[in-house]
Structures are given as C-alpha cells and as structure tokens.
Amino acid sequence: MAKYEAGWGKPPAPGRLRAVIACRLSRDADDSTSIATQEADGRDWCRLRGWDVVAVTYDVGVSGATRPEDRPGFSVILNNLPFVDVVVGRSLDRFSRSTSHFASLVETLDKGGATIADVNGQVDLTSPYGRFVTTIMVAFAEMEREVIKSRILRSRAELRRAGRWLGGAAPYGYRIVPDGTGGKRLEVDETSAAVLRKVITRVISGVTLSQEVDRLNREGVLSPLDYRKALRGELPPPAPGYSEWTYSPLHAHLRSDVLRGVRVVGKRKDRRAVRDASGAPVRVGPALVDDQTFHALQKALDAASVDPQRPRRKATLLLHVAWCPNCDETLYYNSRQYGETRRDVYACRAVREKRLRDAGTCPGVTVTARHLEAHVEEWLLTNLGPIPFKERVLVGGAGDRVAMLEELNADINRLAKALGVLRGAAHDAVLGELLGRQEALEELQKEPIEAERWEWVPTGRTVAQMWEEAEDVAERRLLLLSLGIRADVKPAYGSRKWDPERVTVGRHEDDPEAARMAEILEEELAD
C-alpha cells in the first residue's frame, strides 16, 4: 500500500521538495503502465528536478472512478499532507478519471500546502489557465472511462445472450468445456448430476429436503465444495467429512433455472432467467432435468412450504400410518430416555393434553415404537409382499402446463413494468421480448387439454422387493402411504406389556384399483 523512504516525516532540505509517487492501476500488468513502470518513471522525474522521494503509494486493482480518499494508497498521502510537498503521478488519469473528484483533490491539496505533478507534463496548476486546461483533460479521461465501461457492459450483455459461459465456477451438476469458438459453455457432469437427480426424484416422491441433506451427509456424498476440490486434486476422492451438505444452498440450487441449462442472473429472490430478443431463455448448456421434472420439483418444494433457515423435523416410519381410533388422529413419534435405556414411543394427542382425557374422549394411546414398527412391517410382508407393486400416476389434464403458463404470465408482467421506464434501443429490445413471450403464451393456450385421469403403472417389482430396496425410513414410509396402509392402535388400559392384539392393520384407501388388489390378495390367500 505504501513504501516509506528515509526522508519521510522530516522537514524538507533547503531548496528541495518532498515528493510522494502515487501509483494506481485497475489491473496490474507487465506493460508500459504497470505499477513498476509508474514508480520508475516517477523516480526519474523527481531526480531530474532535484526532488526527494520520501514515499511511494500503491493502489492496485483500484478504478480511476474511485475517490482518491477511498483508495488505500492515496489515503496515506491525504492523511499525512504536512509531510508532502508534491504528489507525482505518471499521467493525469492516475490521479482521477472524474472531474468532480479531481477538483476536490486539488482543493484538498491546496489547503494542505501541497500540489500535484505528472511525468507527462500535462498538469500545470500555477495559473488559472493551467487549471482550466487540466480540468478539461480530466473531463476527457472521465469520458474515456465511461466509454470503456459502456463497451464492457455491452460486451457482457452480448455474451449473456449468446449462450456462452461468462466465467466463475460451474454450478453443481455441470462442468465447463470449450465451445469450439474460443469461448466456454456448460456440460452435464454425470457424477454430480446423478447425485442431484436422485435428490430431485426423492423430493418429488415426498421425501423432505432436510431428510435428503441428512442422507447425503450420512452416506458421505461429497459436498459441492469438496467435489470441486476433488476434481482439482486437492482431495482424494471419495473424501467425505471435510464439509457438509446444508439445507439453504441445496434449496436455492433446486429452485434455480440453471438445472434446465438456462443462464440466470441476480441473487436470492431477484434471480431470474436471461432471455433473448424473442423472450426464450438463453441456454448455456444442456438441461440436467427436463421441464416436466423441473416444474414437478418446484411444486414439491412449494407444497413443503419450508423456511430454508428452519427445515422441517424428520419424518418417522409410521407418521400418518399409525392412528388412534378414539382421537381419529395420527400417532406422533416421541423420543424418551430413562437413564441408560432409550424407549421411543408413538403417542396420540390425548397423552399430551389432559383435557381430552378428562373429557373421556380418549384415555391416551402410547405404544413402543420398535414393537409397532416391527408389527406393521411383518403384516405388510406377509399379506402384501408377493403382490406386484404398481405406482398410481396422474396423467392428462393441464399438468405442467399450469406452471409454464404461470411462468409466461410472470415474464409478461415483469417486462410490461420495465417497458414503461425505458426509452430508445432498450425500449425496443424489451418490447420485442415482451411480444415473444405473448406469442408463446397464446400458442400454449391453443394446445388441446387431455382429460385428467389416474393410471396404475406396473413397476416390475413386488411389494416385498420395493420394501427391501428402499434406502431409508422416508422411502419405506412413502411406500406404506402409497399402499394405503393404516394401523389403528387401541389404548393399553394400564398394561405395560406389548400386546399385538391392540393393533389392527389394513388398507384404508378409497380407490377401485386398491380394492381390486385386496380382493385378488384374499382370493390367493384362500387358495
């Protein structure tokens, strides 16, 4: 930031000035304007004029639009003006590229008894005319900065709409590859994409995202951060345990259009897809999931309605499967610890609320969790295990068209609002995008809608196979719910022993196909 010479802080020698060389560069490089070159030219300039260099300040990576007092190096000069007679820069734009900032700097130096000089001899502050010419030159430097800024912004906008990757780390599930034209694009990374696709499938099926985070950490799946390190050779793959998966980043990633290979801009709630002149999303790579799966995922996340900072509690095997017939409510899982003994139970609401017991509605139902879970599992495998398992799938109807219609309407509303405050080329570009989205909406609305219906699709597996292949408690619970399994548990009435007679297990689903499966089962058992 600053290098001090032997004369720093001392009175000037007779007939000599104390000079500080101010070096600034937006980005250091080994060329004619590098920091080293600026310092060398400044020292030569001071030596020819008989000035003593008492310090050199450095501002690397600092724009000329930044106020001098806000630069780490130059602020050293302004905070120590009693020790400075002249500030030397290689050229005028090293001091500032803003006329207002330059005028303020000159005034500050005047009050402190100092002045400025440049190696190229452009600055002359000894006369009103010299100050006027200097101000004009600074104005040109300011205009040049604005032209450069405009060119960079226009170039970035063109790159965004051209479908090229602008830089930075690839989103999890993708990798960066050359596009064949000197640029870069995204390509699906099958290893990390497989992890995401599995998460997406399970979330759509009903597994909570917090459960997925627990599963990923439990199975030692590398987090996105550690996976990138492993690809760079910084970790020996697989290398679990270095950093964990967390809820919020995964939730944000699953919400992002980047899963569809679309470029996104903005942060958090302001993130949106970049669109071309026709209003279509700009693709920077292939889709990791198709649009239908993506919209189904968004519906599942919407239905969960979970605050990313406060994930839902873990589901248990018999939640909404085990019921109290008196309360007509599901039993809830409770963890209990008695000294060294752990005794987890399922209990109904009456156990917690004395008013229900006093009213005679229910005396309270409590049952040991491991006994009840084992009993339900045994009943399932004995009675339904051999039956071919079919998935109930909703087909037809508007389906994912609803999500697409909502997306198009949201885009149209956003573009219409922006149109009112734009002029010229920007107005024409947004208008073209708006018309493109409107045409897409009209075409989508013209498509015929097939009648909505439920279909049972064979999986090629039996119920027992599905149960054994389930990876965790969450998947097994979903299987029980899909089969309509219900276990009614009667009160124990003071008994502390496990009594399977208290439990009635059966199928509880108002569905013709389910009823037919039950009839087939009864016929097979009768034979």
HELIX and SHEET records of a PDB file:
HELIX    1   1 ILE A   35  ARG A   49  1                                  15    
HELIX    2   2 PRO A   68  ASP A   70  5                                   3    
HELIX    3   3 PRO A   72  LEU A   78  1                                   7    
HELIX    4   4 LEU A   81  PHE A   83  5                                   3    
HELIX    5   5 LEU A   92  ARG A   94  5                                   3    
HELIX    6   6 THR A   99  LYS A  111  1                                  13    
HELIX    7   7 PRO A  128  ALA A  162  1                                  35    
HELIX    8   8 GLU A  190  SER A  205  1                                  16    
HELIX    9   9 LEU A  209  ARG A  218  1                                  10    
HELIX   10  10 PRO A  224  LEU A  231  1                                   8    
HELIX   11  11 TYR A  247  ARG A  255  1                                   9    
HELIX   12  12 ASP A  257  ARG A  260  5                                   4    
HELIX   13  13 ARG A  268  ASP A  270  5                                   3    
HELIX   14  14 ASP A  291  ALA A  304  1                                  14    
HELIX   15  15 ARG A  349  ARG A  352  1                                   4    
HELIX   16  16 LYS A  354  ASP A  358  1                                   5    
HELIX   17  17 ALA A  369  ASN A  383  1                                  15    
HELIX   18  18 ARG A  401  LEU A  419  1                                  19    
HELIX   19  19 GLY A  424  LYS A  446  1                                  23    
HELIX   20  20 VAL A  463  GLU A  469  1                                   7    
HELIX   21  21 VAL A  473  SER A  482  1                                  10    
HELIX   22  22 PRO A  500  ARG A  502  5                                   3    
HELIX   23  23 PRO A  512  ALA A  526  1                                  15    
SHEET    1   A 5 ALA A   2  TYR A   4  0                                        
SHEET    2   A 5 ASP A  52  VAL A  60 -1                                        
SHEET    3   A 5 ARG A  18  LEU A  25  1                                        
SHEET    4   A 5 VAL A  86  GLY A  89  1                                        
SHEET    5   A 5 THR A 115  ASP A 118  1                                        
SHEET    1   B 2 TYR A 174  PRO A 178  0                                        
SHEET    2   B 2 LYS A 184  VAL A 188 -1                                        
SHEET    1   C 2 VAL A 264  VAL A 265  0                                        
SHEET    2   C 2 ARG A 272  ALA A 273 -1                                        
SHEET    1   D 4 GLU A 329  THR A 330  0                                        
SHEET    2   D 4 ALA A 322  CYS A 324 -1                                        
SHEET    3   D 4 ILE A 485  VAL A 489  1                                        
SHEET    4   D 4 VAL A 503  ARG A 507 -1                                        
SHEET    1   E 3 TYR A 332  ASN A 334  0                                        
SHEET    2   E 3 VAL A 345  ALA A 347 -1                                        
SHEET    3   E 3 THR A 366  THR A 368 -1                                        
SHEET    1   F 2 GLN A 337  TYR A 338  0                                        
SHEET    2   F 2 THR A 341  ARG A 342 -1                                        
SHEET    1   G 2 PRO A 388  VAL A 395  0                                        
SHEET    2   G 2 ARG A 453  THR A 462 -1                                        
END                                                                             
